[in-house]
């Protein structure tokens, strides 16, 4: 394993930000850390990067302690922050050439500029780059030293569609090269598409982990969607079909139960009895965002602060 956390806890005074978190992230995989704001994601990653001490538990990155062995790890780990730390007047080519000198065996700056789509912007001052271009440059800085582990904070935030495709291809290439990629993000669709493993944290605790397909098939909460007249009596419908029904948008309804012939019959019979026309009916397998909302809504509400 490239990254291991075992019963990791982090406190700020009396506030428990990370509460006995345990997980593993492997080489050659993309692992995504998900959680609402204040869940403990940032504190966990800052510890693994070597910048925040733990209150208890243990962790290792490439077999080393991220705090006591921080200096040894700096040449083997790449870190991408969302913003800050880059002089606004420096140009991408200059910046990458400078960073390349920090490592004994770095990537070629010109090649890396091409990989992140910034060759044509290589002489443009950082402050004149778009937000998406600045994100791609930050990713390039994380990769310049040929890291074995990469920590990425919201890598596609503020990036246009073309930039997202480029970053996605880079992440897939890193996985193919055997790099351990650990990402924090709020982009559930991107997570579902890219992640080999997902770790969901809420209130400082790991509440679920596994591959996206495992998480999406782990519960029986798939649902039935249908369209009909707006403002139906959802309480009466729920009672009739034996499952919670709600109006998700104007004239669009959702029944929280696995689709089955019996459920379809119950819904259509109730509508027929009310002389209400059904406009459409469809079964939909739950997505990762369904799982995320359900788990974080139902998790223990002991407070924590992500710092």
Secondary structure, DSSP 8 states (H G I E B T S, - for coil): --EEEEEEEEEETTEEEEEEEEEEE-TT-EEEEE--TTSSHHHHHHHHTTSS--SEEEEEETTB-TTTTHHHHTTTEEEE-SS--S-TT-BHHHHHHHHHTTSSS---HHHHHHHTT-GGGTTSBGGGS-HHHHHHHHHHHHHTT--SEEEEESTTTT--HHHHHHHHHHHHHHHHTT-EEEEE-S-HHHHHHH-SEEEEEETTEEEEEE-HHHHHHSSS--EEEEE-SSS--HHHHHHHHTS-EEEEETTEEEE-S---HHHHHHHHHHHHHTT----EEEEE---HHHHHHHHHHHS--------
